[in-house]
Amino acid sequence: MRNGGRKGFQEWLDRADAPEWPTLPLTHITRGLLADDIIRNGELSAGDEDKLGKYVYLFYGRPAYRSSTDSVIKLESVCPYCFLFNSNLMDRAEGAYAFDTGAFNARLYSHVFSEDFRAEDYRLEPNSETLHKLIKATFGEIEFYLDADRSQLIPPEEGAEPWEMHARAYLELLASPGRNEPDDRICTIEVVFKDTIPLDGSLLAVIVPHTVWNDHKKSPLLRSLHSNGVEICPYKFVPGRHPEHYQTLVESTAADLYRRMKFI
């Protein structure tokens, strides 16, 4: 059985600089109807067991998301809601991965990764120093990572030697167009948790369609979060647009929030 993959990737990562950037929030995006359940339950809990196990999945900094439908969105129940959690949660994390493991397990990366590669080869220590090293070694600057601006990626032939096989393949993956362009999950760091994540004390903000939070009407559920210090950040919802349109608005709203909170 192979057991050197993670070690090889870690050796490459150890050579990277560790920039002193602010630690970013953790994000979780879901559809409005499921977000309603999360808020009512007061916690984010693990879904069905998958190839990694039974985990709660968050992303580091980036509100990455891939809609399961290409149909236009007409109702708030299908709109993206983005939960932003305090980075202190990483102290409880089971681990982190250099990409979205769900997409890996669905073989969406097979255009670069052969069947010999495993998700565990790219498992990381869930702390900001390690994650920032990875961002530095791939994007160079944290703003490029947050924008998923792959035009700024370190070229694979410059970022890793040919014998650094896991690192070289990873850089090739990030630089590749992929099957389902655009899909920024390949360059978004995943953080996984064994335990349920309570909203109370860990939730910083929620990004929502403006029709549920505006000067005239406010959702009672969101009011309850707001009264506990959670910031509610609306984006403009115009029914009838494709999912990518709303995802762009969520990312822009998150970036504005990060600037206000001095994360970038």
C-alpha positions as CSV (number, residue, x, y, z in Angstrom):
1,M,0.0,0.0,0.0
2,R,1.2,3.5,-0.9
3,N,1.9,5.7,2.1
4,G,4.4,8.4,0.8
5,G,2.1,10.7,-1.1
6,R,1.2,13.0,1.7
7,K,4.8,13.1,2.9
8,G,5.9,14.1,-0.6
9,F,3.4,16.9,-0.8
10,Q,4.3,18.1,2.7
11,E,8.0,18.1,1.9
12,W,7.3,20.4,-1.0
13,L,5.0,22.6,1.1
14,D,7.6,22.9,3.9
15,R,9.8,24.8,1.4
16,A,7.3,27.6,1.0
17,D,7.3,30.9,2.8
18,A,4.9,31.4,5.7
19,P,3.4,34.9,5.1
20,E,1.9,36.7,8.0
21,W,-1.6,37.2,6.6
22,P,-4.7,37.6,8.8
23,T,-6.5,34.2,9.3
24,L,-9.6,34.1,7.1
25,P,-13.1,33.0,8.1
26,L,-14.4,29.6,7.1
27,T,-17.3,29.4,4.7
28,H,-20.2,27.2,3.9
29,I,-22.7,27.7,1.1
30,T,-26.0,26.0,0.7
31,R,-29.4,26.7,-0.8
32,G,-32.0,28.8,1.0
33,L,-34.2,26.0,2.1
34,L,-31.3,24.1,3.6
35,A,-30.0,27.3,5.2
36,D,-33.4,27.7,6.8
37,D,-33.0,24.3,8.5
38,I,-29.4,25.1,9.7
39,I,-30.6,28.3,11.3
40,R,-33.6,26.6,12.9
41,N,-31.4,23.8,14.3
42,G,-28.8,26.3,15.5
43,E,-26.0,24.1,14.1
44,L,-24.2,22.8,11.0
45,S,-24.2,19.1,11.1
46,A,-22.6,16.4,8.9
47,G,-24.4,15.0,5.9
48,D,-24.4,11.5,4.6
49,E,-21.2,9.4,5.0
50,D,-19.0,9.6,1.9
51,K,-15.6,8.2,1.0
52,L,-13.8,10.3,3.6
53,G,-16.3,9.5,6.3
54,K,-19.1,11.5,8.0
55,Y,-17.8,15.1,8.1
56,V,-18.9,18.8,8.1
57,Y,-17.2,20.5,5.2
58,L,-16.1,24.1,5.2
59,F,-13.9,26.1,2.8
60,Y,-11.0,28.4,3.8
61,G,-11.8,32.0,3.0
62,R,-13.4,31.4,-0.4
63,P,-17.2,31.0,-0.7
64,A,-16.7,28.2,-3.3
65,Y,-19.9,26.6,-4.6
66,R,-21.1,24.5,-7.5
67,S,-24.8,24.5,-8.2
68,S,-26.3,21.1,-8.9
69,T,-28.6,22.7,-11.6
70,D,-28.1,24.9,-14.6
71,S,-31.7,26.1,-14.5
72,V,-32.4,29.7,-13.7
73,I,-33.2,30.5,-10.1
74,K,-36.7,32.0,-9.5
75,L,-37.1,31.6,-5.7
76,E,-35.2,32.4,-2.5
77,S,-35.4,28.7,-1.5
78,V,-32.9,27.9,-4.2
79,C,-30.7,31.0,-3.8
80,P,-27.2,30.6,-2.3
81,Y,-26.8,31.4,1.4
82,C,-23.3,31.7,2.6
83,F,-22.4,31.2,6.3
84,L,-19.1,32.7,7.4
85,F,-17.5,31.2,10.6
86,N,-14.8,32.4,12.9
87,S,-11.4,30.9,12.0
88,N,-11.0,29.8,15.7
89,L,-13.0,26.8,14.6
90,M,-9.9,25.4,13.0
91,D,-8.6,24.4,16.4
92,R,-11.4,21.7,16.4
93,A,-10.9,20.6,12.8
94,E,-10.1,17.0,11.9
95,G,-7.9,18.1,8.9
96,A,-7.7,20.1,5.8
97,Y,-7.3,19.3,2.1
98,A,-5.8,21.3,-0.8
99,F,-9.0,21.1,-2.8
100,D,-12.6,20.0,-2.6
101,T,-12.6,16.3,-1.8
102,G,-16.2,15.8,-3.1
103,A,-15.1,16.8,-6.6
104,F,-12.0,14.6,-6.3
105,N,-14.1,11.6,-5.3
106,A,-16.5,12.3,-8.2
107,R,-13.4,12.0,-10.5
108,L,-13.8,15.6,-11.7
109,Y,-10.0,15.9,-11.4
110,S,-9.2,12.8,-13.4
111,H,-8.0,14.9,-16.4
112,V,-4.9,15.5,-14.3
113,F,-4.9,13.0,-11.5
114,S,-4.6,9.3,-12.4
115,E,-6.3,6.6,-10.3
116,D,-3.0,6.3,-8.4
117,F,-3.6,9.6,-6.6
118,R,-5.6,9.8,-3.4
119,A,-7.3,12.6,-1.6
120,E,-5.2,11.7,1.5
121,D,-2.0,12.6,-0.5
122,Y,-3.2,16.2,-0.2
123,R,-4.2,16.3,3.5
124,L,-3.0,19.3,5.4
125,E,-2.6,20.4,9.0
126,P,-5.6,22.6,9.7
127,N,-3.8,25.8,10.8
128,S,-3.3,29.1,9.1
129,E,0.4,28.8,8.7
130,T,0.1,25.7,6.6
131,L,-2.8,27.0,4.6
132,H,-1.1,30.3,3.9
133,K,2.1,28.4,2.8
134,L,0.0,26.6,0.2
135,I,-1.6,29.8,-1.0
136,K,1.8,31.5,-1.2
137,A,3.2,28.5,-3.2
138,T,0.3,28.6,-5.7
139,F,-1.2,32.0,-6.0
140,G,1.6,34.2,-4.4
141,E,-0.9,36.6,-2.8
142,I,-4.0,35.9,-0.8
143,E,-6.1,38.3,-2.8
144,F,-5.5,36.2,-5.9
145,Y,-6.6,33.1,-4.0
146,L,-9.8,34.8,-2.8
147,D,-10.6,35.9,-6.4
148,A,-9.7,32.4,-7.7
149,D,-7.6,34.3,-10.2
150,R,-5.8,31.5,-11.9
151,S,-4.1,33.8,-14.3
152,Q,-1.9,34.7,-11.3
153,L,-0.9,31.0,-10.6
154,I,2.7,30.1,-10.2
155,P,3.5,28.1,-13.4
156,P,3.8,24.3,-12.6
157,E,7.3,24.1,-14.1
158,E,8.4,27.0,-11.9
159,G,6.6,25.9,-8.7
160,A,7.7,22.3,-8.5
161,E,10.4,20.1,-9.8
162,P,9.5,17.1,-12.0
163,W,10.4,14.7,-9.2
164,E,8.0,16.5,-6.8
165,M,5.2,14.5,-8.4
166,H,2.3,15.3,-6.1
167,A,3.1,19.0,-6.0
168,R,3.6,19.2,-9.8
169,A,0.3,17.4,-10.5
170,Y,-1.5,19.7,-8.1
171,L,-0.1,22.8,-9.8
172,E,-1.1,21.3,-13.2
173,L,-4.6,20.7,-11.8
174,L,-4.9,24.3,-10.7
175,A,-3.7,25.6,-14.1
176,S,-6.0,23.2,-16.1
177,P,-9.3,24.4,-17.5
178,G,-11.1,21.3,-16.2
179,R,-14.2,19.6,-17.4
180,N,-16.8,22.0,-15.9
181,E,-15.3,25.4,-16.3
182,P,-15.7,27.6,-14.4
183,D,-15.3,25.5,-11.2
184,D,-13.1,27.1,-8.5
185,R,-13.3,24.1,-6.2
186,I,-10.0,22.8,-7.5
187,C,-8.2,25.8,-6.0
188,T,-10.2,26.2,-2.8
189,I,-8.9,24.7,0.5
190,E,-11.3,22.5,2.3
191,V,-11.4,22.2,6.1
192,V,-13.3,19.2,7.6
193,F,-14.9,18.6,11.0
194,K,-16.0,15.5,12.8
195,D,-18.3,17.3,15.2
196,T,-21.4,19.4,14.7
197,I,-20.6,23.1,14.5
198,P,-22.9,25.3,16.6
199,L,-23.9,28.7,15.2
200,D,-23.9,30.4,18.6
201,G,-20.4,31.7,19.3
202,S,-18.9,30.8,16.0
203,L,-21.0,32.3,13.2
204,L,-19.7,35.7,12.0
205,A,-22.0,36.6,9.2
206,V,-24.6,35.2,6.7
207,I,-24.8,36.4,3.0
208,V,-28.4,36.3,1.8
209,P,-30.7,37.5,-1.0
210,H,-31.8,41.1,-0.3
211,T,-35.5,40.1,-0.5
212,V,-35.2,38.4,3.0
213,W,-33.2,41.2,4.6
214,N,-33.9,44.9,3.6
215,D,-35.3,48.1,5.0
216,H,-38.9,47.0,4.6
217,K,-38.8,43.3,5.5
218,K,-36.5,41.1,7.6
219,S,-36.7,37.4,8.1
220,P,-37.5,36.5,11.7
221,L,-34.9,33.8,11.6
222,L,-32.2,36.2,10.4
223,R,-33.4,38.7,13.1
224,S,-32.6,36.1,15.7
225,L,-29.1,35.7,14.4
226,H,-28.6,39.4,14.1
227,S,-29.7,40.0,17.7
228,N,-26.8,37.7,18.7
229,G,-24.2,39.7,16.9
230,V,-24.2,37.9,13.5
231,E,-23.9,40.3,10.5
232,I,-26.5,39.9,7.8
233,C,-25.1,40.8,4.4
234,P,-27.6,41.0,1.5
235,Y,-26.9,40.7,-2.2
236,K,-29.3,41.8,-5.0
237,F,-31.6,39.0,-6.0
238,V,-33.3,39.4,-9.4
239,P,-35.3,36.2,-10.2
240,G,-34.6,34.4,-13.4
241,R,-30.7,34.5,-13.5
242,H,-28.4,31.5,-13.8
243,P,-26.7,30.1,-10.6
244,E,-23.3,31.6,-11.7
245,H,-24.7,35.1,-11.5
246,Y,-25.7,34.7,-7.9
247,Q,-22.4,33.0,-7.0
248,T,-20.6,36.0,-8.3
249,L,-22.7,38.3,-6.1
250,V,-22.0,36.1,-3.1
251,E,-18.2,36.3,-3.8
252,S,-18.4,40.1,-4.2
253,T,-20.3,40.5,-1.0
254,A,-17.9,38.3,0.9
255,A,-14.9,40.3,-0.5
256,D,-16.6,43.6,0.7
257,L,-17.1,42.1,4.1
258,Y,-13.5,41.0,4.3
259,R,-12.3,44.4,3.5
260,R,-14.5,46.0,6.2
261,M,-13.3,43.5,8.7
262,K,-9.6,44.0,7.7
263,F,-9.0,40.5,6.6
264,I,-7.6,41.8,3.3
